[in-house]
Amino acid sequence: MLKIIKVFQIICVILLSLQSCKNELDPKEIILKSLEAHGGLEKWSSAKKLSYKKTTILYDSIGAIEKKIIQTHKNTFSPKFRAEMVWVEIAVQKKVVFEDDKISVYFDNVIQGDPELKEKYYKSIFAAHYVIWQPYKLLDEEVMLSYIGIDTIDSKEVHVVKVAYFEEDGSPANTWWYYFDALTYKLVGNMVHHGTTYSYIVNTKYEDKTGLSLNAERKSYMTDSLRNPMFLRADYSYEILGFN
């Protein structure tokens, strides 16, 4: 009798393992399906230039407007990457240019040499590129992907893909969770763990000018680690100015 029970237990373990393997999806395949849902990989890969206006409205914890920023972005993808970001802040025109692997920062057309300032805006310009170019940026080689499973957002089933990044010394950097519609594979939103905080960003509207259904309107919420919202932190809107 004990032998029969042990055999039954072994069979159960095997069946559970097979079911687990069956349920485990390849995260890269999900991203590739999402890229097809957002216009097709060929169209993403052949893009040469993108320019857009980004409006950011930041709120404090009680809902009061903290800051409004309007930036113009110009990105060139081919033959090599170049990015430009221009905006006005406290009556100062600021301009950041990444070109030939070098970052340049200008305040009212005067170049700035402060290394910390250049590092800050280097991160800003690449963060902006990372966000507008989702989910294509998830194909980058340094990205570590893992499939988490199925979740539900606003009564909609989504595939969850965890995206881990690391610093040059190998230490962990930001961790993202991407949510893809389980039926259409369009990008629904994402959550990011940065330092000690969590933010959940939901895509509320896609643009229709590029054929890639890029972000048009997004809302960012400060949350806990379980994605429970605490307050609306930011509204983002994007207006496509040019694309080819």
Secondary structure by P-SEA (a helix, b strand, c coil): caaaaaaaaaaaaaaaaaaaaaacccaaaaaaaaaaaaccaaaaaaccbbbbbbbbbbbcccccccbbbbbbbbbbcccbbbbbbbbbcccbbbbbbbcccbbbbbccccccccaaaaaaaaaaaaaaaaaaacccccccccbbbbbbcccccccbbbbbbbbbbbcccccccbbbbbbcccccccccccccccccbbbbbbbcbbbcccccccccbbbbbbcccccccccccbbbbbbbcccc
